[in-house]
Amino acid sequence: MLTRLRIEGMSCQRCVQAVFTSLTPVEGILSAEVGIGVATIEHDGRATGDALREAIAVSGYRATIASDERRRLPLL
């Protein structure tokens, strides 16, 4: 699955690092790309939107889900 989040209050690379670090204990994350105000997280489905938002809240930011989609295999 691929979840995209909008994150309020981020303004620098330290913010990016804080959010990235806060996501590490969330089970099921396969990869995460974090930028100022956004995060794209690929996961196996165990990382729920609530778990992602709660993890980000630990770092002091508020996240909202921009999109949540299942990965699809390409059609042949």
Backbone as JSON Lines, residues from 0, in Angstrom:
{"i":0,"aa":"M","n":[0.84,-1.17,0.0],"ca":[0.0,0.0,0.0],"c":[0.89,1.23,0.0]}
{"i":1,"aa":"L","n":[0.31,2.32,-0.47],"ca":[1.02,3.59,-0.53],"c":[0.15,4.65,0.12]}
{"i":2,"aa":"T","n":[0.67,5.29,1.15],"ca":[-0.06,6.33,1.86],"c":[0.71,7.63,1.74]}
{"i":3,"aa":"R","n":[0.01,8.67,1.32],"ca":[0.6,10.01,1.24],"c":[-0.02,10.86,2.32]}
{"i":4,"aa":"L","n":[0.84,11.58,3.06],"ca":[0.38,12.42,4.15],"c":[0.78,13.87,3.92]}
{"i":5,"aa":"R","n":[-0.07,14.78,4.37],"ca":[0.29,16.2,4.47],"c":[0.64,16.44,5.93]}
{"i":6,"aa":"I","n":[1.72,17.16,6.17],"ca":[2.17,17.37,7.54],"c":[2.29,18.87,7.8]}
{"i":7,"aa":"E","n":[1.59,19.34,8.82],"ca":[1.57,20.76,9.15],"c":[2.72,21.13,10.08]}
{"i":8,"aa":"G","n":[3.29,22.31,9.86],"ca":[4.26,22.87,10.79],"c":[5.72,22.59,10.47]}
{"i":9,"aa":"M","n":[5.99,21.84,9.42],"ca":[7.38,21.54,9.08],"c":[7.98,22.72,8.31]}
{"i":10,"aa":"S","n":[9.25,23.08,8.63],"ca":[9.86,24.21,7.94],"c":[11.34,24.02,7.6]}
{"i":11,"aa":"C","n":[11.92,22.87,8.0],"ca":[13.36,22.71,7.77],"c":[13.74,21.22,7.7]}
{"i":12,"aa":"Q","n":[15.0,20.96,7.4],"ca":[15.49,19.59,7.31],"c":[15.47,18.88,8.65]}
{"i":13,"aa":"R","n":[15.6,19.61,9.74],"ca":[15.5,18.96,11.06],"c":[14.1,18.43,11.29]}
{"i":14,"aa":"C","n":[13.11,19.16,10.79],"ca":[11.72,18.7,10.87],"c":[11.57,17.39,10.09]}
{"i":15,"aa":"V","n":[12.15,17.36,8.9],"ca":[12.09,16.17,8.05],"c":[12.71,14.99,8.79]}
{"i":16,"aa":"Q","n":[13.87,15.2,9.38],"ca":[14.55,14.12,10.11],"c":[13.73,13.66,11.32]}
{"i":17,"aa":"A","n":[13.12,14.6,12.03],"ca":[12.31,14.24,13.2],"c":[11.12,13.37,12.8]}
{"i":18,"aa":"V","n":[10.45,13.73,11.7],"ca":[9.3,12.95,11.24],"c":[9.76,11.58,10.76]}
{"i":19,"aa":"F","n":[10.83,11.54,9.97],"ca":[11.35,10.26,9.48],"c":[11.68,9.33,10.64]}
{"i":20,"aa":"T","n":[12.36,9.87,11.64],"ca":[12.74,9.07,12.81],"c":[11.51,8.58,13.58]}
{"i":21,"aa":"S","n":[10.48,9.41,13.67],"ca":[9.28,9.01,14.41],"c":[8.53,7.87,13.73]}
{"i":22,"aa":"L","n":[8.75,7.68,12.44],"ca":[8.07,6.61,11.7],"c":[8.75,5.25,11.87]}
{"i":23,"aa":"T","n":[10.0,5.22,12.31],"ca":[10.75,3.96,12.35],"c":[10.12,2.87,13.21]}
{"i":24,"aa":"P","n":[9.46,3.17,14.33],"ca":[8.89,2.05,15.11],"c":[7.56,1.51,14.57]}
{"i":25,"aa":"V","n":[6.98,2.13,13.56],"ca":[5.68,1.69,13.04],"c":[5.89,0.41,12.24]}
{"i":26,"aa":"E","n":[5.2,-0.65,12.67],"ca":[5.33,-1.95,12.0],"c":[4.71,-1.92,10.62]}
{"i":27,"aa":"G","n":[5.38,-2.58,9.68],"ca":[4.83,-2.75,8.34],"c":[5.33,-1.75,7.31]}
{"i":28,"aa":"I","n":[6.1,-0.73,7.74],"ca":[6.61,0.24,6.77],"c":[7.75,-0.39,5.98]}
{"i":29,"aa":"L","n":[7.64,-0.32,4.65],"ca":[8.67,-0.85,3.77],"c":[9.64,0.25,3.35]}
{"i":30,"aa":"S","n":[9.11,1.46,3.12],"ca":[9.95,2.61,2.8],"c":[9.18,3.88,3.11]}
{"i":31,"aa":"A","n":[9.93,4.95,3.34],"ca":[9.3,6.24,3.62],"c":[10.14,7.34,3.0]}
{"i":32,"aa":"E","n":[9.47,8.25,2.32],"ca":[10.11,9.45,1.79],"c":[9.44,10.62,2.48]}
{"i":33,"aa":"V","n":[10.23,11.44,3.17],"ca":[9.69,12.57,3.9],"c":[10.32,13.84,3.36]}
{"i":34,"aa":"G","n":[9.48,14.82,3.07],"ca":[9.92,16.14,2.65],"c":[9.21,17.17,3.51]}
{"i":35,"aa":"I","n":[9.54,18.42,3.31],"ca":[8.9,19.47,4.11],"c":[7.41,19.51,3.78]}
{"i":36,"aa":"G","n":[6.59,19.14,4.75],"ca":[5.13,19.17,4.61],"c":[4.49,17.94,4.01]}
{"i":37,"aa":"V","n":[5.28,16.95,3.62],"ca":[4.71,15.75,2.99],"c":[5.49,14.49,3.38]}
{"i":38,"aa":"A","n":[4.8,13.37,3.29],"ca":[5.46,12.07,3.46],"c":[4.74,11.07,2.56]}
{"i":39,"aa":"T","n":[5.51,10.2,1.94],"ca":[4.97,9.1,1.15],"c":[5.51,7.83,1.76]}
{"i":40,"aa":"I","n":[4.59,6.97,2.17],"ca":[4.98,5.77,2.91],"c":[4.44,4.54,2.2]}
{"i":41,"aa":"E","n":[5.35,3.63,1.88],"ca":[4.97,2.34,1.31],"c":[4.97,1.35,2.46]}
{"i":42,"aa":"H","n":[3.86,0.61,2.58],"ca":[3.75,-0.33,3.7],"c":[2.94,-1.55,3.29]}
{"i":43,"aa":"D","n":[2.96,-2.55,4.16],"ca":[2.28,-3.82,3.85],"c":[0.83,-3.88,4.35]}
{"i":44,"aa":"G","n":[0.31,-2.76,4.84],"ca":[-1.07,-2.72,5.31],"c":[-1.2,-2.71,6.82]}
{"i":45,"aa":"R","n":[-0.15,-3.12,7.52],"ca":[-0.21,-3.1,8.99],"c":[-0.06,-1.67,9.53]}
{"i":46,"aa":"A","n":[0.56,-0.8,8.77],"ca":[0.75,0.59,9.19],"c":[-0.52,1.38,8.83]}
{"i":47,"aa":"T","n":[-1.44,1.45,9.76],"ca":[-2.71,2.14,9.51],"c":[-2.51,3.66,9.5]}
{"i":48,"aa":"G","n":[-3.47,4.36,8.95],"ca":[-3.43,5.81,8.96],"c":[-3.32,6.37,10.37]}
{"i":49,"aa":"D","n":[-4.06,5.76,11.29],"ca":[-4.01,6.21,12.69],"c":[-2.61,6.01,13.28]}
{"i":50,"aa":"A","n":[-1.99,4.87,13.0],"ca":[-0.66,4.59,13.52],"c":[0.36,5.58,12.96]}
{"i":51,"aa":"L","n":[0.23,5.9,11.67],"ca":[1.15,6.86,11.05],"c":[0.96,8.26,11.63]}
{"i":52,"aa":"R","n":[-0.28,8.68,11.79],"ca":[-0.56,10.01,12.36],"c":[-0.08,10.1,13.8]}
{"i":53,"aa":"E","n":[-0.3,9.06,14.57],"ca":[0.15,9.04,15.97],"c":[1.67,9.1,16.07]}
{"i":54,"aa":"A","n":[2.37,8.37,15.2],"ca":[3.83,8.39,15.21],"c":[4.35,9.79,14.88]}
{"i":55,"aa":"I","n":[3.74,10.43,13.91],"ca":[4.16,11.78,13.53],"c":[3.84,12.78,14.63]}
{"i":56,"aa":"A","n":[2.73,12.58,15.32],"ca":[2.36,13.47,16.43],"c":[3.42,13.44,17.54]}
{"i":57,"aa":"V","n":[4.08,12.3,17.72],"ca":[5.14,12.18,18.72],"c":[6.26,13.18,18.42]}
{"i":58,"aa":"S","n":[6.51,13.44,17.14],"ca":[7.57,14.38,16.76],"c":[7.08,15.83,16.79]}
{"i":59,"aa":"G","n":[5.81,16.04,17.14],"ca":[5.3,17.39,17.31],"c":[4.56,17.98,16.12]}
{"i":60,"aa":"Y","n":[4.19,17.15,15.16],"ca":[3.51,17.64,13.96],"c":[2.16,16.98,13.79]}
{"i":61,"aa":"R","n":[1.3,17.62,13.01],"ca":[-0.03,17.09,12.75],"c":[-0.1,16.64,11.3]}
{"i":62,"aa":"A","n":[-0.51,15.4,11.09],"ca":[-0.58,14.84,9.74],"c":[-2.02,14.51,9.37]}
{"i":63,"aa":"T","n":[-2.32,14.71,8.1],"ca":[-3.59,14.28,7.54],"c":[-3.31,13.42,6.3]}
{"i":64,"aa":"I","n":[-4.17,12.47,6.05],"ca":[-3.97,11.58,4.91],"c":[-4.42,12.29,3.64]}
{"i":65,"aa":"A","n":[-3.5,12.38,2.68],"ca":[-3.82,12.97,1.38],"c":[-4.37,11.9,0.44]}
{"i":66,"aa":"S","n":[-3.78,10.69,0.5],"ca":[-4.29,9.57,-0.29],"c":[-3.8,8.27,0.33]}
{"i":67,"aa":"D","n":[-4.58,7.24,0.1],"ca":[-4.28,5.91,0.61],"c":[-4.69,4.92,-0.47]}
{"i":68,"aa":"E","n":[-3.73,4.24,-1.06],"ca":[-4.06,3.35,-2.17],"c":[-3.29,2.05,-2.09]}
{"i":69,"aa":"R","n":[-3.9,1.05,-2.64],"ca":[-3.24,-0.25,-2.74],"c":[-2.39,-0.25,-3.99]}
{"i":70,"aa":"R","n":[-1.23,-0.86,-3.9],"ca":[-0.38,-1.01,-5.07],"c":[-1.01,-2.04,-5.99]}
{"i":71,"aa":"R","n":[-0.95,-1.78,-7.26],"ca":[-1.53,-2.71,-8.23],"c":[-0.42,-3.26,-9.12]}
{"i":72,"aa":"L","n":[-0.55,-4.51,-9.45],"ca":[0.38,-5.11,-10.39],"c":[0.05,-4.63,-11.78]}
{"i":73,"aa":"P","n":[1.05,-4.42,-12.61],"ca":[0.77,-3.96,-13.97],"c":[0.03,-5.04,-14.77]}
{"i":74,"aa":"L","n":[-0.87,-4.6,-15.61],"ca":[-1.59,-5.53,-16.48],"c":[-0.71,-5.88,-17.67]}
{"i":75,"aa":"L","n":[-0.7,-7.15,-18.03],"ca":[0.11,-7.59,-19.18],"c":[-0.73,-7.65,-20.42]}
